[in-house]
Amino acid sequence: MTELNTLWLTETIRLREEHAGPLDDLEANRLARTAGGDLSARIQRRALWLAERDGLTTALQHWLQGARLALIVMAVLAVISGAGLAFAALGDGQAPVNVFWALGSLLGLNLILLLSWALGLVFAGEHGATLGRLWLWLSEKLARDAKAAQLAPALLLLLQRHKLNRWVLGVLVNGLWLLAMLSALVIVLMLMATRRYGFVWETTILGGETFVAMTQALGALPALLGFSVPTVEMIRASGDAALNIESARQAWAAWLVGVLLVYGVLPRLLLALFCRWRWKTGQARLHLDLNMPGYAQLRERLMPTSERLGISDAAPEQLHPIENGVSDLPSDGALLVAIELDDQRPWPPKLPKTVNNAGILDSRESRNKLLEQLSRFPPARLAIACDPRRSPDRGSLTLIAELARSATATRIWLLQAPPGEALDAARLGDWHVALQQLELPFADSAPLSWLETGHD
């Protein structure tokens, strides 16, 4: 996971909570506090855990795959467009090529959009948004993941906050135009190598000396790179008809190729490299804006000045399968814990010496205390005793899931009803369905042998 992707997912979680309300983040906050670090590191750790749980990490991978495919599609279109410009400029060789008409076909649109991009960069910083929106739209469509729709707005906000959107769009715009100009240059060279072209210039209102001056001015920079420029006599003679002289054709061809390279290819190459350099240097300075309301309100939860107990979190919308043994800390020992048992049931049962008793969790304080302890000393085996006479509400199931994630292996003990009392079959079935969704093994007999030895 790169630094940019981490910040991207963090911003996505912030936007999601801003629009849909706070997420069920009790376990994420606890893990972030346990991991330590400054507030920014804890916010990112929390966001990564929530993104992994809610499928945003997978959606990000799908979006990146879609973005690469979209970029390939746009690159192919740029290459085809550049080839089309070359064919339109030179034609099939049956008629003489009007050099300035050909030059306008090859460079006109490119130079107009280049000037427009430069002005937009200076005055607004947003030019190129059309190509950028097209790329984002294609990326989302090709990702084929509904959750990926939340990622593009988060990326735009993150980059706009640090004024990096202009540079990443600059890389995109100039890179695509560079491909188009290179494609045009290659096709021009291929056509000139395989067909015989004659070159003329034509005008009604301009004088011949104007074309002489324009040709020499445009050819000055290419001449520094070794490209030949037609002589004054060749330029004047080409105003009447295409010269049937090999040296004249070669001089005009070299001049046209040189002008295309110097004024078409090189500016886009230099600008693409410049934008990429600004993007890389700016990317290294990316950070979270901790003053934003979505992050500021996490300060007390992730870096509390004092422990605040008794806070009730919103129930989760769905249950997520348990991934055991996810802690980086070594796990050891066996632990038995019970959830909300009444006083009529004797507890705990007689336990082997190697099995520890964590008591009964019947308050927020006892729950938080045990979770904090398990985050530092995760057990190898954990048995959770539940009273199936109670309904499997989301709060209890969320607690079971948090406890299970802290242990290498977990089993649920659905206690028998007290003598003279029967269990409700429908309620017991609800427990079975909920625990199956959590992918946790359960039984109605005490798993004491498994706690002690690791097997039944």
Secondary structure, 3 states (H helix, E strand, C coil): CCHHHHHHHHHHHHHHHHHHCCCCCHHHHHHHHHHCCCHHHHHHHHHHHHHHHHCHHHHHHHHHHHHHHHHHHHHHHHHHHHHHHHHHHHCCCCCCEEHHHHHHHHHHHHHHHHHHHHHHHHHCCCCCHHHHHHHHHHHHHHHCCHHHHHHHHHHHHHHHHCCCHHHHHHHHHHHHHHHHHHHHHHHHHHHHHHCCCCEECCCCCCCHHHHHHHHHHHHHHHHHCCCCCCCHHHHHHCCCCCCCCHHHHHHHHHHHHHHHHHHHHHHHHHHHHHHHHHHHHHHCCCCCCCCCHHHHCCHHHHCCCCCCCCCCCCCCCCCCCCCCCCCCCCCCCEEEEEECCCCCCCCCCCCCCCEEEEEEECCHHHHHHHHHHHHHCCCCEEEEEECCCCCCCHHHHHHHHHHHHCCCEEEEEECCCCCCCCCCHHHHHHHHHHHHHCCCCEECCCCHHHHHHCCC
